[in-house]
């Protein structure tokens, strides 16, 4: 699918892999933890510009593209809302997020800054089970669908209790363990195992 896709709402799932949940000292959730990013957060080009004087961490995630408007009624119907699967990075201002969490405030400003939703627009019709992130030719994160706490269909049904989906909505589905900081000059490769990767550079 092309880079000319028109994205609508950007939904994200937190703590959907037990390893990542534990590495940040959080409790495993009993239902999907949902937050949002703004449309201005989306970046589809090959460069990532990180804010100066901030520690920005990468979170590798499978990204779902919603293909139709409406609300699914069950798991089987929820699957039909998925028009494609790709890879993305949920970039996080971790120190600001920790500060906001400590004060009991929303995470929005630590998650939704410009360029914080990196998306590979090569959406696939089927989702490979294994995915990875390399930084400077070294593996940083590896994930497998079997390790997700909540399935894609679980996430879609949970969201549909609150919202009506729009064609072009995007869902970041959670990150495996291994999150870490990015620095200017980092060379990034992310993708599904045995498929052509998306390559980026941090500036």
Steps between C-alpha positions, in 0.01 A plus 500: 500500500626847420619792708196696380272331751286740696526411867223595740514435876816356656428257785771330705510210745728510804641201691394230255814287547578367847877543456467872421246550778746356751806683365329832582379378839130498411223253578363274228163651397172309506364693199669696219653831610416754229648840422515718188740692284414798282509484120797739503698229679500278189818469297534274194831619353846345556627747760410538867561839658514480878446805722821660623606457863252217559540127547270337247448124515387265223210258540467255210140403422278328247267759348148423382324692224122516540326453167140600561267711710288356777499286812564121504270277703732203565855367450433367151358832385779690676755325278321623186572859606874445447607613151874449555790430735826690521777607738545825686681675781315661788761758606481600865643783708563262790605750768197719429275195502636394841442853633143506370424153640638603840259794504209286380473701178429380142798386290401701192791743480758223551349285225356738241778742407563565130654197329432260787294252293736345245313279252614273217226550239566160342193339655463124447179299470630233739698554819828309540548375855852631572626858479816685599685830538870547430694813598847537350488137381427364847169347606320721753152347503343174385133413523266212429122509468467211746637720777231768469272525803209629291440390140426738215133405523497555879639849447251588226202379704623686808536824305159454340338527843601868492539608139369439150784409264576701189667368187865606529524469879832361623564283807844451656462166679771502768874446531717208612782547750826669404395865468787746501621847409567625148782736408575718200675293234343168599429269206170315545357192335159369598273238353358151498738204490571383142340808342663818360562743790435870540828693539524838671759737640472719810594866447 
